[in-house]
Every structure is written in C-alpha cells, then in structure tokens.
Amino acid sequence: MTLPDFKTQPTPGAVVDEHLDALNKGDWSRLIAQYPDDVEIFLPAGVVIRGRQAVADAFAGMVKPFKDGGLLGVTFTAEHVFTIRETVNLQWRVDAEFLTRPYRGADAYVTRDGLLAAQVSTFDMESLKSLYSSEKRRT
C-alpha cells in the first residue's frame, strides 16, 4: 500500500470533521492523509497503534463492509464536541439499520499543524459487533 500525501486542515474542528466524513465513507486514502509519521492512537485495554504505516494497516481492515469485519454501513455522528486549543474532545454515536441499538463512545483528537497527531479512543470493535442483529439486517 502506498501511503497518500498529507492533507492538512485549517482548524482542529476541520481535522475531526474530515476524519468522521472519511470514516463514514470508508475512504482509506482520506483517513491516512490526516496522520503524520509519528501518530499514536490509544485504544481500550492498553492497545496502542504507533506510526503512520501501522495506522494505515489498521484502517485497511476497517474500510470493509461490516459483515466482513469493517465499518462500512455504520455512521459515526458527533453528539457533543468540546475543543481545548488543538485537542477536540468528542462524544459520538454509531448507528446502523442492523444494530440493535446505537453504540456510544468518546475520542480525544490531538491535532498538530492541521493533522491528527494523536487519538485516545473508547472505540472497541468487539463491543460494536455485539450489537449486530441478523434479524434487523433482513428487514
């Protein structure tokens, strides 16, 4: 995989808006264009993804249909945003027709020079998968 060129955004809020839009559309190139080489993403259970290539590899698995283990078909929506300097704190909700209920969580996005330099997230794919309903999928 060739990493895309960097694409900076004018404000911390614009960085997060671009991230959510690219995530909801499953646009791997747009997602990775936001991350500098020294990015670190902190996830539950002490999981840390370090470096742009590792983040690119992780997102490659997320831009697949939900039934194949990815996030295509779900929509992340910001419910509350609180920005302090270059850090955007965001409470979000995930919805999809095939989920039994919305999945909620929060992220802190640390921006630097128009890029997403670090992220602390409560997102847990297994928790999201636990809300899948094959019955709702058929309707």
N, C-alpha and C positions, 0 to 999 in steps of 0.2 A: 504494500500500500504506500503510495506516495502521499506525504502529508501536504495539505493545501497551504497556500500562502496565508500569512496572518491577515486578519481583517479587524482592525480596531473600531471601536465605537466611541462616540463623543462624550458619553456620560456613563457613570456606573449603572444607572437605570436602563440605559440603552443596551449595555452589555447583557444584562439579565433578560431584557425583552427579546433580544436576538437569540439568546440561549434557549428560552422557552419556546419560541416560534420554531427554531430549528429542531428542537427535541420533538415537538408535536408533529412536525412534518417528516421526521425521520431523515433529516438531511445531515449525513455524516460530515461532509465537507464543511458546511457552515458551522457545525458544532466544533470541529477540531481547529478551524481558523481562529477561534477565540482563545485558545490555550497557548501560553508561552512554554518554552522548553522546560522551565523549572516548576511547572504546575504541580500542586499536590491536592488530592481530593481525599478527604477523611470521611469514611463511611462507618455504619454501626459495627460493633464487635471488634473494633480496633483495626479494621481494614483501611489501608492507605494505598492509593494509587499515585505513584510518583513518576513525573516526566510525561512529556507530550506523547511520545510513542506508546507508553503504557495506557494513557487515557484514550488514545486513538484505538488501540486494540480493544479496550473495554467497551467503547461506544460502538464498535463494529458489531458487537453482539446485541446491542440494544436497538439497532435500526432495522430489525426484522419484525415480521408480524408477531403479535402477542402469542399466538398458538405455537410459534416456533421459538419462544423464549425471549422475544424482544418487546419493544414498547409501541410498535405501530398499532394503532387502533385505540389507544388511550389518549386522553387530553389532560395536560397539566394546566391548571388555572391558578393564578395568584389570588389569594384571599386577603392577605394583609402584607404590606410592604413597609419596612422601616429602614431608612438609609442613614448611616452614620459615616460621613466622609466618603471613603472609597469602598465601603462594605455595605452590601444590600442584604438585609435580612428578610426572608420571605417565607410566609406560611402558604402552603399550596394544597390543592386538592386534585386528585386524579379521578376522572370519570370515564366510563365506557359502558356501552349498552350491555356488555357481557359480564360486568362486575355486579356482585350482589349489593354493594353499597360503595360510596366514594371512599377512596383511600387518601388519608391526610398525612402531611409531614411538613418539615421545615428545612430550609437551607440558609447558610450564610455564604454569600458570594463575595470574595475579596477581589476587587479589581485593581489593576495597575496599568497605567498607560493605555487604557482602552481595551485591555484584555482581561480574561478571567484567570487570575493568578493562583487562587486557592478556593476551595469549597469545602464546607463542613455540612454534611447532609444526614438526615434521618432516613433517607430512602433505603428500603430493603425489598429487593425483588421478590423474595420468598413471601413476604407479608402481602405484597400486591397480588401475587399468584394465588394466594389462599382465598382471595375474593372472587376468583373466576367461577362462573356458573355456566355449565354447558347447556342447561335448560334455557337460560336467558339468551344465550348465543343463537339458539334456534328460532327465537321469536323475532 
